[in-house]
Amino acid sequence: MTNNIIEIKDLHFSYNSEDKKPSEVLKGINLDIKEGEFVAILGHNGSGKSTLAKHINAILLPASGKVFVNGIDTSDENRLFELRQCAGMVFQNPDNQIVSSIVEEDVAFALENLGVPYEEMRKRVDDALKAVNMYDYRLHSPAQLSGGQKQRVAIAGIIAMRPKCIILDEPTAMLDPQGRREVMGVIRKMNREQGVTIVLITHYMDEAAQCGRVVVMDKGKVILDNTPRAVFSHVAEMKKIGLDVPQVTELAWELKKAGIDISTEIITEQECVDMLVKLLNK
Amino acid sequence: MLKDITIGQFFPGESIIHRLDPRFKIVITLVYILMLFTGENFICLAIGAFFTIIAIVMSKIPLKMFIKSIKPIFPFLLLTAILNILFVRTGDVLFEWRFIKITVDGVNISVFMIIRITLLIMGSSLLTYTTSPITLTDAIERLLSPLKKIKVPVHELAMMMSIALRFIPTLIEETDKIMSAQKARGAEIDTGSLMTRAKNLVAILIPLFVSSFRRADELATAMECRCYNGGEGRTRLRQLKSTTKDYVALAIAIAFYAAAIVVNIIMK
């Protein structure tokens, strides 16, 4: 037995379209994610990262290969709700995932569906709202909230199910910088304090840099899988598939190209500053 | 600008009428409507009016709101009155000129109809003024739940209704955005004849429809992710509890109804 919460084995998937030949989106993905990990999945548009995410939650089922979440085969229909309770999913547009016109009732939606009794539900809803710092807004209408607040409500709706793992599909793409900070703060807190496994799909490099592990996808394949530091040092490779690296990493890379002796394994501004100071003092 | 539109006519408050169980409020309103329609004379209407006035005073909602609720049906009231005056030909003649003949009965019936409809509107407005649309939907779902046995999709209807309520502000906001975007591209929405304006609306409605379908698709996925599986075995966060005051209110309404019936029988 392993402590892998997500196991993806040789996953293939293609979308069927009427006019064209089916196009293969995922071409043999192998990926294991351990319990409590904080993983970012990076990739260009059309790299298959969202499709991969939808497999973890059994919204899509593999054409071939297997996906296991907490030991549950995603193609096992009998355990579908158990699976979805275990692996919650948050989407890009907060407006399109909020069901109710009252914040606390939306957070309760999943629990209502699962038939959780009232006392238990009340407690879990309040806990979830407190975890995302939205308790004071519990009786508001979502229409009165900002984008970041709405996304936090959507996250609370998932947290209320007490999942072991949360998959977030570009949760900050539609938010302003303030909203992004709030949402990232909540996600990191969930991972650190509750040990919830996080799979964060993003195209913001600075968000990926905050994760413990970065998986880079291109054209339906995993091409890099390592710590952020190691992944972002592959500057040329990242650029080739149309991805950026954090600005500081790029600066170091350019300096190195210009013949200056500097490590490209830096991802934070502070590291960059230290490195440059050291270099100038030489 | 569009954002200011309020949904329904809910007037938030903390009065005893606001705090009544919405299910009871609906039933009481139905009893009230029955009372108005069983009443055949002015005494019955007076009983109805008395009931309405007490309820309005207790709800602490300004009277001008109720006057506003009558306004849209005013032409209809007027028409009913005129038709009754002209076409009721029994009773003592008050005035006669060529084919027009106005009788005491005609006048009586018109006044009676006006009061009855006015009371009807005021009473049912009180329900929507004191109950938020979402609570109302919830209460209707629970009241109709026995119909599930004969395969009426009560839960599904209520779910659709509440999602519609939830998305009204979102869609209004979106309409605003599309209008600005189309204006920025030179579309003339606020000018021109009625026909051109109607035609130009297409430029707003089509993007709105397309995006609504996309929203619907995403919402459906998000609901599935949260284990939505229809109405079976669902529990609810919102608990509707009926207390003594609800039963008392219902008893009072039924007492008024009984009084109207008694008056009807005596006056016959």
Interface residues (C-beta under 8 A of the other chain):
Chain A: N57 I59 F81 R84 Q85 G88 M89 F91 N93 D95 N96 Q97 I98 V99 S100 S101 I102 E104 E105 A108 F109 A110 L111 E112 N113 L114 G115 V116 P117 Y118 M121 R122 V125 S141 P142 A143 A154 G157 I158 M161
Chain B: I134 S162 I163 L165 R166 P169 T170 E173 R214 R215 E218 L219 T221 A222 M223 E224 C225 R226 C227 Y228 N229 G233 R234 T235 R236 L237 R238 Q239
